[in-house]
Amino acid sequence: MKSRNAEQFKADQNARKKLSRKRKLSMDPKAVAITERRAQYKKKSNWTAKDRLQDFREGTKYNAIFIFNCCHRRLFLENVQVKTEKL
């Protein structure tokens, strides 16, 4: 199914994960919190100095060239929200 329709496969998989998480939360919220905290810790502990440097460089690649609309300050991309039709 993944090779035929990758987007639908991903949407279905995300829906199943969301339902599973809700079910687990209803059964034992503290256990879910502990499990998620451990997963985040494990993910962070696998970061090396090279990974952190790459993340920093990616975040500052374009410098402070994005204009914040309400106060007209120049900020980095991660500090502004892109204005779309929805907004």
N, CA, C and O atoms as CSV, one atom per row, in Angstrom:
chain,resi,resn,atom,element,x,y,z
A,1,MET,N,N,0.822,-1.193,0.000
A,1,MET,CA,C,0.000,0.000,0.000
A,1,MET,C,C,0.865,1.254,0.000
A,1,MET,O,O,0.504,2.256,-0.618
A,2,LYS,N,N,1.990,1.208,0.680
A,2,LYS,CA,C,2.870,2.369,0.771
A,2,LYS,C,C,3.373,2.787,-0.605
A,2,LYS,O,O,3.464,3.979,-0.899
A,3,SER,N,N,3.697,1.818,-1.443
A,3,SER,CA,C,4.227,2.153,-2.764
A,3,SER,C,C,3.145,2.710,-3.683
A,3,SER,O,O,3.448,3.479,-4.596
A,4,ARG,N,N,1.884,2.332,-3.454
A,4,ARG,CA,C,0.793,2.815,-4.300
A,4,ARG,C,C,0.370,4.238,-3.935
A,4,ARG,O,O,0.192,5.080,-4.814
A,5,ASN,N,N,0.212,4.500,-2.653
A,5,ASN,CA,C,-0.260,5.810,-2.218
A,5,ASN,C,C,0.430,6.169,-0.904
A,5,ASN,O,O,-0.089,5.884,0.175
A,6,ALA,N,N,1.586,6.789,-1.000
A,6,ALA,CA,C,2.404,7.068,0.176
A,6,ALA,C,C,1.729,8.060,1.127
A,6,ALA,O,O,1.815,7.902,2.345
A,7,GLU,N,N,1.063,9.072,0.586
A,7,GLU,CA,C,0.429,10.075,1.436
A,7,GLU,C,C,-0.713,9.475,2.256
A,7,GLU,O,O,-0.845,9.763,3.446
A,8,GLN,N,N,-1.528,8.651,1.625
A,8,GLN,CA,C,-2.638,8.020,2.330
A,8,GLN,C,C,-2.122,7.055,3.390
A,8,GLN,O,O,-2.678,6.966,4.484
A,9,PHE,N,N,-1.061,6.341,3.058
A,9,PHE,CA,C,-0.446,5.408,4.000
A,9,PHE,C,C,0.037,6.156,5.236
A,9,PHE,O,O,-0.186,5.714,6.363
A,10,LYS,N,N,0.701,7.291,5.021
A,10,LYS,CA,C,1.221,8.075,6.131
A,10,LYS,C,C,0.081,8.645,6.982
A,10,LYS,O,O,0.171,8.660,8.210
A,11,ALA,N,N,-0.983,9.111,6.335
A,11,ALA,CA,C,-2.126,9.647,7.069
A,11,ALA,C,C,-2.789,8.557,7.916
A,11,ALA,O,O,-3.150,8.795,9.068
A,12,ASP,N,N,-2.945,7.369,7.343
A,12,ASP,CA,C,-3.530,6.250,8.085
A,12,ASP,C,C,-2.655,5.858,9.276
A,12,ASP,O,O,-3.154,5.592,10.369
A,13,GLN,N,N,-1.364,5.828,9.048
A,13,GLN,CA,C,-0.425,5.460,10.107
A,13,GLN,C,C,-0.477,6.487,11.246
A,13,GLN,O,O,-0.462,6.116,12.419
A,14,ASN,N,N,-0.536,7.766,10.899
A,14,ASN,CA,C,-0.624,8.808,11.932
A,14,ASN,C,C,-1.929,8.700,12.712
A,14,ASN,O,O,-1.945,8.899,13.927
A,15,ALA,N,N,-3.015,8.388,12.026
A,15,ALA,CA,C,-4.309,8.227,12.698
A,15,ALA,C,C,-4.270,7.052,13.673
A,15,ALA,O,O,-4.787,7.152,14.786
A,16,ARG,N,N,-3.659,5.942,13.260
A,16,ARG,CA,C,-3.551,4.781,14.149
A,16,ARG,C,C,-2.698,5.101,15.371
A,16,ARG,O,O,-3.028,4.694,16.485
A,17,LYS,N,N,-1.600,5.832,15.166
A,17,LYS,CA,C,-0.739,6.204,16.285
A,17,LYS,C,C,-1.482,7.120,17.257
A,17,LYS,O,O,-1.336,6.984,18.471
A,18,LYS,N,N,-2.280,8.058,16.724
A,18,LYS,CA,C,-3.024,8.972,17.573
A,18,LYS,C,C,-4.056,8.215,18.414
A,18,LYS,O,O,-4.212,8.489,19.604
A,19,LEU,N,N,-4.756,7.265,17.796
A,19,LEU,CA,C,-5.729,6.466,18.532
A,19,LEU,C,C,-5.058,5.624,19.612
A,19,LEU,O,O,-5.568,5.500,20.725
A,20,SER,N,N,-3.914,5.051,19.269
A,20,SER,CA,C,-3.185,4.230,20.228
A,20,SER,C,C,-2.737,5.065,21.422
A,20,SER,O,O,-2.833,4.621,22.566
A,21,ARG,N,N,-2.247,6.274,21.156
A,21,ARG,CA,C,-1.800,7.150,22.237
A,21,ARG,C,C,-2.976,7.544,23.130
A,21,ARG,O,O,-2.846,7.561,24.354
A,22,LYS,N,N,-4.129,7.864,22.519
A,22,LYS,CA,C,-5.313,8.216,23.313
A,22,LYS,C,C,-5.743,7.056,24.205
A,22,LYS,O,O,-6.097,7.254,25.367
A,23,ARG,N,N,-5.709,5.843,23.651
A,23,ARG,CA,C,-6.096,4.666,24.427
A,23,ARG,C,C,-5.150,4.469,25.606
A,23,ARG,O,O,-5.585,4.194,26.724
A,24,LYS,N,N,-3.845,4.614,25.345
A,24,LYS,CA,C,-2.864,4.455,26.419
A,24,LYS,C,C,-3.020,5.547,27.480
A,24,LYS,O,O,-2.891,5.276,28.674
A,25,LEU,N,N,-3.300,6.787,27.045
A,25,LEU,CA,C,-3.496,7.875,27.990
A,25,LEU,C,C,-4.706,7.629,28.889
A,25,LEU,O,O,-4.680,7.937,30.080
A,26,SER,N,N,-5.758,7.074,28.305
A,26,SER,CA,C,-6.947,6.823,29.120
A,26,SER,C,C,-6.699,5.711,30.137
A,26,SER,O,O,-7.307,5.707,31.208
A,27,MET,N,N,-5.818,4.774,29.814
A,27,MET,CA,C,-5.539,3.671,30.726
A,27,MET,C,C,-4.579,4.079,31.839
A,27,MET,O,O,-4.840,3.810,33.011
A,28,ASP,N,N,-3.449,4.740,31.475
A,28,ASP,CA,C,-2.439,5.094,32.468
A,28,ASP,C,C,-1.638,6.315,32.001
A,28,ASP,O,O,-0.605,6.154,31.350
A,29,PRO,N,N,-2.092,7.528,32.320
A,29,PRO,CA,C,-1.422,8.742,31.847
A,29,PRO,C,C,0.008,8.896,32.361
A,29,PRO,O,O,0.869,9.414,31.649
A,30,LYS,N,N,0.269,8.450,33.592
A,30,LYS,CA,C,1.615,8.604,34.146
A,30,LYS,C,C,2.620,7.743,33.400
A,30,LYS,O,O,3.750,8.171,33.169
A,31,ALA,N,N,2.227,6.544,33.023
A,31,ALA,CA,C,3.131,5.657,32.290
A,31,ALA,C,C,3.447,6.233,30.910
A,31,ALA,O,O,4.578,6.127,30.435
A,32,VAL,N,N,2.459,6.836,30.274
A,32,VAL,CA,C,2.676,7.452,28.961
A,32,VAL,C,C,3.651,8.618,29.088
A,32,VAL,O,O,4.546,8.780,28.258
A,33,ALA,N,N,3.475,9.425,30.126
A,33,ALA,CA,C,4.363,10.562,30.339
A,33,ALA,C,C,5.800,10.096,30.559
A,33,ALA,O,O,6.738,10.680,30.015
A,34,ILE,N,N,5.967,9.056,31.347
A,34,ILE,CA,C,7.316,8.532,31.612
A,34,ILE,C,C,7.932,7.992,30.334
A,34,ILE,O,O,9.103,8.247,30.052
A,35,THR,N,N,7.158,7.253,29.562
A,35,THR,CA,C,7.657,6.681,28.308
A,35,THR,C,C,8.066,7.781,27.331
A,35,THR,O,O,9.122,7.695,26.703
A,36,GLU,N,N,7.239,8.804,27.205
A,36,GLU,CA,C,7.557,9.892,26.285
A,36,GLU,C,C,8.778,10.682,26.752
A,36,GLU,O,O,9.597,11.106,25.937
A,37,ARG,N,N,8.896,10.876,28.054
A,37,ARG,CA,C,10.062,11.583,28.584
A,37,ARG,C,C,11.341,10.805,28.301
A,37,ARG,O,O,12.361,11.388,27.932
A,38,ARG,N,N,11.281,9.477,28.476
A,38,ARG,CA,C,12.450,8.638,28.184
A,38,ARG,C,C,12.819,8.694,26.706
A,38,ARG,O,O,13.999,8.736,26.356
A,39,ALA,N,N,11.808,8.694,25.840
A,39,ALA,CA,C,12.055,8.750,24.399
A,39,ALA,C,C,12.722,10.070,24.016
A,39,ALA,O,O,13.649,10.087,23.207
A,40,GLN,N,N,12.248,11.180,24.600
A,40,GLN,CA,C,12.867,12.473,24.318
A,40,GLN,C,C,14.297,12.522,24.829
A,40,GLN,O,O,15.181,13.053,24.156
A,41,TYR,N,N,14.530,11.973,26.010
A,41,TYR,CA,C,15.877,11.952,26.563
A,41,TYR,C,C,16.810,11.138,25.667
A,41,TYR,O,O,17.938,11.547,25.392
A,42,LYS,N,N,16.322,9.985,25.219
A,42,LYS,CA,C,17.133,9.137,24.350
A,42,LYS,C,C,17.454,9.854,23.037
A,42,LYS,O,O,18.579,9.784,22.541
A,43,LYS,N,N,16.468,10.534,22.486
A,43,LYS,CA,C,16.685,11.264,21.234
A,43,LYS,C,C,17.721,12.367,21.430
A,43,LYS,O,O,18.607,12.547,20.594
A,44,LYS,N,N,17.608,13.106,22.539
A,44,LYS,CA,C,18.554,14.194,22.812
A,44,LYS,C,C,19.946,13.667,23.116
A,44,LYS,O,O,20.940,14.297,22.757
A,45,SER,N,N,20.027,12.519,23.773
A,45,SER,CA,C,21.336,11.999,24.155
A,45,SER,C,C,22.110,11.479,22.947
A,45,SER,O,O,23.332,11.344,23.004
A,46,ASN,N,N,21.410,11.187,21.862
A,46,ASN,CA,C,22.086,10.738,20.648
A,46,ASN,C,C,22.643,11.894,19.828
A,46,ASN,O,O,23.374,11.667,18.864
A,47,TRP,N,N,22.310,13.131,20.194
A,47,TRP,CA,C,22.820,14.288,19.485
A,47,TRP,C,C,24.289,14.465,19.819
A,47,TRP,O,O,24.685,14.397,20.983
A,48,THR,N,N,25.081,14.688,18.808
A,48,THR,CA,C,26.496,14.952,19.017
A,48,THR,C,C,26.740,16.441,18.824
A,48,THR,O,O,25.837,17.187,18.446
A,49,ALA,N,N,27.958,16.857,19.086
A,49,ALA,CA,C,28.310,18.267,18.881
A,49,ALA,C,C,28.132,18.647,17.415
A,49,ALA,O,O,27.735,19.769,17.099
A,50,LYS,N,N,28.425,17.713,16.535
A,50,LYS,CA,C,28.270,17.972,15.103
A,50,LYS,C,C,26.795,18.207,14.749
A,50,LYS,O,O,26.481,19.090,13.952
A,51,ASP,N,N,25.892,17.413,15.345
A,51,ASP,CA,C,24.459,17.591,15.103
A,51,ASP,C,C,23.975,18.949,15.608
A,51,ASP,O,O,23.200,19.630,14.936
A,52,ARG,N,N,24.441,19.336,16.800
A,52,ARG,CA,C,24.026,20.625,17.361
A,52,ARG,C,C,24.554,21.779,16.514
A,52,ARG,O,O,23.849,22.766,16.303
A,53,LEU,N,N,25.777,21.663,16.032
A,53,LEU,CA,C,26.353,22.706,15.178
A,53,LEU,C,C,25.580,22.813,13.863
A,53,LEU,O,O,25.324,23.915,13.379
A,54,GLN,N,N,25.210,21.676,13.292
A,54,GLN,CA,C,24.445,21.686,12.051
A,54,GLN,C,C,23.069,22.326,12.265
A,54,GLN,O,O,22.603,23.093,11.422
A,55,ASP,N,N,22.428,22.014,13.379
A,55,ASP,CA,C,21.130,22.600,13.691
A,55,ASP,C,C,21.250,24.120,13.876
A,55,ASP,O,O,20.398,24.874,13.407
A,56,PHE,N,N,22.304,24.559,14.554
A,56,PHE,CA,C,22.531,25.989,14.746
A,56,PHE,C,C,22.760,26.684,13.411
A,56,PHE,O,O,22.183,27.739,13.151
A,57,ARG,N,N,23.588,26.104,12.579
A,57,ARG,CA,C,23.871,26.712,11.271
A,57,ARG,C,C,22.628,26.784,10.395
A,57,ARG,O,O,22.422,27.760,9.674
A,58,GLU,N,N,21.807,25.751,10.462
A,58,GLU,CA,C,20.565,25.757,9.692
A,58,GLU,C,C,19.631,26.859,10.194
A,58,GLU,O,O,18.973,27.529,9.398
A,59,GLY,N,N,19.574,27.044,11.502
A,59,GLY,CA,C,18.710,28.057,12.081
A,59,GLY,C,C,19.168,29.476,11.820
A,59,GLY,O,O,18.348,30.394,11.789
A,60,THR,N,N,20.461,29.672,11.633
A,60,THR,CA,C,21.000,31.022,11.422
A,60,THR,C,C,21.508,31.230,10.001
A,60,THR,O,O,22.222,32.197,9.734
A,61,LYS,N,N,21.152,30.348,9.102
A,61,LYS,CA,C,21.651,30.415,7.726
A,61,LYS,C,C,21.298,31.733,7.040
A,61,LYS,O,O,22.128,32.309,6.337
A,62,TYR,N,N,20.084,32.205,7.239
A,62,TYR,CA,C,19.625,33.390,6.525
A,62,TYR,C,C,19.776,34.675,7.318
A,62,TYR,O,O,19.318,35.726,6.869
A,63,ASN,N,N,20.403,34.622,8.481
A,63,ASN,CA,C,20.589,35.787,9.323
A,63,ASN,C,C,19.239,36.364,9.731
A,63,ASN,O,O,18.213,35.706,9.557
A,64,ALA,N,N,19.220,37.548,10.256
A,64,ALA,CA,C,17.984,38.169,10.723
A,64,ALA,C,C,17.412,39.034,9.603
A,64,ALA,O,O,17.496,40.261,9.656
A,65,ILE,N,N,16.839,38.400,8.600
A,65,ILE,CA,C,16.328,39.150,7.446
A,65,ILE,C,C,14.812,39.082,7.329
A,65,ILE,O,O,14.246,39.643,6.391
A,66,PHE,N,N,14.152,38.418,8.246
A,66,PHE,CA,C,12.704,38.264,8.183
A,66,PHE,C,C,12.049,39.347,9.034
A,66,PHE,O,O,12.339,39.481,10.223
A,67,ILE,N,N,11.168,40.111,8.412
A,67,ILE,CA,C,10.551,41.259,9.073
A,67,ILE,C,C,9.324,40.815,9.860
A,67,ILE,O,O,8.428,40.170,9.317
A,68,PHE,N,N,9.291,41.161,11.132
A,68,PHE,CA,C,8.143,40.891,11.979
A,68,PHE,C,C,7.140,42.001,11.730
A,68,PHE,O,O,7.461,43.177,11.903
A,69,ASN,N,N,5.932,41.645,11.328
A,69,ASN,CA,C,4.967,42.589,10.792
A,69,ASN,C,C,4.503,43.655,11.784
A,69,ASN,O,O,4.345,44.812,11.396
A,70,CYS,N,N,4.284,43.308,13.034
A,70,CYS,CA,C,3.678,44.280,13.957
A,70,CYS,C,C,4.669,45.338,14.425
A,70,CYS,O,O,4.278,46.488,14.624
A,71,CYS,N,N,5.932,44.988,14.607
A,71,CYS,CA,C,6.883,45.977,15.126
A,71,CYS,C,C,8.016,46.260,14.134
A,71,CYS,O,O,8.903,47.063,14.422
A,72,HIS,N,N,7.991,45.616,12.986
A,72,HIS,CA,C,8.959,45.836,11.900
A,72,HIS,C,C,10.407,45.619,12.336
A,72,HIS,O,O,11.316,46.330,11.908
A,73,ARG,N,N,10.597,44.621,13.195
A,73,ARG,CA,C,11.953,44.246,13.586
A,73,ARG,C,C,12.440,43.137,12.679
A,73,ARG,O,O,11.638,42.398,12.106
A,74,ARG,N,N,13.737,43.019,12.547
A,74,ARG,CA,C,14.333,41.922,11.771
A,74,ARG,C,C,14.655,40.776,12.718
A,74,ARG,O,O,15.341,40.956,13.725
A,75,LEU,N,N,14.143,39.582,12.375
A,75,LEU,CA,C,14.322,38.423,13.229
A,75,LEU,C,C,14.762,37.223,12.405
A,75,LEU,O,O,14.717,37.248,11.175
A,76,PHE,N,N,15.188,36.174,13.096
A,76,PHE,CA,C,15.511,34.920,12.433
A,76,PHE,C,C,14.226,34.217,12.036
A,76,PHE,O,O,13.160,34.505,12.580
A,77,LEU,N,N,14.324,33.303,11.095
A,77,LEU,CA,C,13.154,32.607,10.571
A,77,LEU,C,C,12.372,31.885,11.659
A,77,LEU,O,O,11.142,31.895,11.639
A,78,GLU,N,N,13.065,31.257,12.613
A,78,GLU,CA,C,12.354,30.495,13.634
A,78,GLU,C,C,11.590,31.388,14.607
A,78,GLU,O,O,10.765,30.887,15.370
A,79,ASN,N,N,11.841,32.688,14.600
A,79,ASN,CA,C,11.165,33.600,15.508
A,79,ASN,C,C,9.961,34.303,14.884
A,79,ASN,O,O,9.285,35.075,15.564
A,80,VAL,N,N,9.683,34.054,13.616
A,80,VAL,CA,C,8.549,34.688,12.957
A,80,VAL,C,C,7.600,33.623,12.434
A,80,VAL,O,O,7.980,32.466,12.255
A,81,GLN,N,N,6.368,34.029,12.193
A,81,GLN,CA,C,5.379,33.127,11.631
A,81,GLN,C,C,5.061,33.626,10.232
A,81,GLN,O,O,4.769,34.806,10.042
A,82,VAL,N,N,5.118,32.731,9.249
A,82,VAL,CA,C,4.889,33.108,7.870
A,82,VAL,C,C,3.426,33.472,7.702
A,82,VAL,O,O,2.541,32.740,8.146
A,83,LYS,N,N,3.175,34.600,7.063
A,83,LYS,CA,C,1.809,35.084,6.859
A,83,LYS,C,C,1.191,34.367,5.663
A,83,LYS,O,O,1.725,34.413,4.554
A,84,THR,N,N,0.069,33.710,5.899
A,84,THR,CA,C,-0.618,32.976,4.837
A,84,THR,C,C,-2.055,33.456,4.735
A,84,THR,O,O,-2.479,34.321,5.501
A,85,GLU,N,N,-2.800,32.904,3.800
A,85,GLU,CA,C,-4.209,33.257,3.645
A,85,GLU,C,C,-5.010,32.873,4.885
A,85,GLU,O,O,-5.963,33.569,5.237
A,86,LYS,N,N,-4.644,31.779,5.552
A,86,LYS,CA,C,-5.348,31.359,6.757
A,86,LYS,C,C,-5.270,32.411,7.853
A,86,LYS,O,O,-6.249,32.652,8.559
A,87,LEU,N,N,-4.104,33.039,7.995
A,87,LEU,CA,C,-3.925,34.044,9.042
A,87,LEU,C,C,-4.691,35.291,8.697
A,87,LEU,O,O,-4.668,36.260,9.456
